[in-house]
Amino acid sequence: LNAPVRIDGEGEWQDWLVDDSEDQETELAERQELGRRRNMLTSALESLNDRERHILTQRRLQENPVTLEDLSQQYGISRERVRQIEVRAFEKLQKSIKTAGE
């Protein structure tokens, strides 16, 4: 890699190599930001009651979300009521995160 590119000695092969990876400072900052966001989400989820937290988690935080029908059968309520609880819980979550971020 330290061999000259040309005979006259202008530049080396290693000068042409490009490092596409993030620098350490950027990686550290991204990891810290991700950790901070996770903590805010965990804290905000704790502000919800058990039913709100479960419905929101099942509907929005799963790779394969549970259907309104499945949750309505589990809780013995209508799909519309599950949807309303989900919306209210999401609004509470957003408000809690916004407050924590300030």
Steps between C-alpha positions, in 0.01 A plus 500: 500500500790733555637430155508806276229523235750623243874471467556870573363445853187718472252346744454152637237234445358560848415857398240354262328282761175641631364419845120508467437421866382765743765657718505408869354830614197464272443140608520597867262793452250277317517233773449761771204652314343156452544425871345834594200436273452151639503636854245767408274238339527268799422785736206614288360147480504484881259794506232286330274258683545126435225471239615811306862383510409149382276621215751761384788254518308232311373739232797732443820354644490148358645389171173319426228711664205328664165574337225706659282188483745290701537767768126560514443130568776494760352794693135429426442842343425622149767559235403867501563522874843339455577755227392786729720371782791468258458856374468643852802302621708618202406861572601456865826343390578786263423758767718322755792473259465864395501609865804282577687640200468860609 
